[in-house]
Amino acid sequence: MISFIIPAHDEAEYIGATVQAVQVAMREVREPFEVIVVDDASIDATAEIARGLEAQVVSVSHRKISATRNSGAKVAQGEILFFIDADTLANARAIRASLAVLRSGAVGGGCVFRFDGGLPLWARVLYPVAVATARTIRLVGGAFLFCTRDSFDATGGFDERYFAAEEVQFIKALKKIGRFRIPGPTVITSARKLRTHKLRDILRVLVRWVRGGEQLCQSREGLEIWYGKRESETQRCDSPS
């Protein structure tokens, strides 16, 4: 059994496509699977849409991505766990490659993601650098992560002290117990944060992290990019200012 765990908060716009992408890919992969949507205090139709697509829905009220991911893992039946963001589209190539690295002895891994739609100029410039860096240091974002059940249990899962950057802590923990791999195929994720936040807002968060260290991710304060009110996609930020 392969378990796909999708944490979601007010993701009615994206969750249907995300669940369906997994289902389409797994029909091609042809292995037993389950899709678990962990609905974290949504007030929109996220849960109803997921149930309508025959995904298992787990309802929680954490408003903390690390705890939400762990809640999905607790009910998962699979020997292999995939953690996919609610705005990320999986595909058969990425899943097959991920399974291959796990079955060759890796404890976990993650896929590099490409963005949907247009990007502001600054993001287009930085993206190739970010991809090259990710593959070199074997560190990816949390949009598409995978591991064995045994390695998840051995690390204790995602560190629930963290409201953000929980995937960084999880990857560090996996690397301590075995090989962490980044296969070649990519997945697609939404660029909405890049389109609805100015570069200065993102840099402000990064500077705070550099100055204050990882403990700053142990509070929601300053993490409005993830926990604040979402702006409309129509308010795109094409300016580097």
HELIX and SHEET records of a PDB file:
HELIX    1   1 ILE A   15  VAL A   29  1                                  15    
HELIX    2   2 THR A   46  GLY A   52  1                                   7    
HELIX    3   3 ILE A   65  VAL A   75  1                                  11    
HELIX    4   4 ALA A   92  ARG A  103  1                                  12    
HELIX    5   5 LEU A  121  ILE A  137  1                                  17    
HELIX    6   6 ARG A  149  THR A  155  1                                   7    
HELIX    7   7 GLU A  166  ILE A  177  1                                  12    
HELIX    8   8 ARG A  192  THR A  196  1                                   5    
HELIX    9   9 LEU A  199  GLY A  212  1                                  14    
HELIX   10  10 GLU A  214  GLN A  218  5                                   5    
HELIX   11  11 GLU A  224  TYR A  227  1                                   4    
SHEET    1   A 7 GLN A  56  VAL A  60  0                                        
SHEET    2   A 7 PHE A  33  ASP A  40  1                                        
SHEET    3   A 7 ILE A   2  ALA A   8  1                                        
SHEET    4   A 7 ILE A  80  ILE A  84  1                                        
SHEET    5   A 7 PHE A 144  THR A 148 -1                                        
SHEET    6   A 7 GLY A 108  GLY A 110 -1                                        
SHEET    7   A 7 PHE A 180  ARG A 181  1                                        
SHEET    1   B 3 THR A  88  LEU A  89  0                                        
SHEET    2   B 3 VAL A 187  THR A 189 -1                                        
SHEET    3   B 3 PHE A 113  PHE A 115  1                                        
END                                                                             
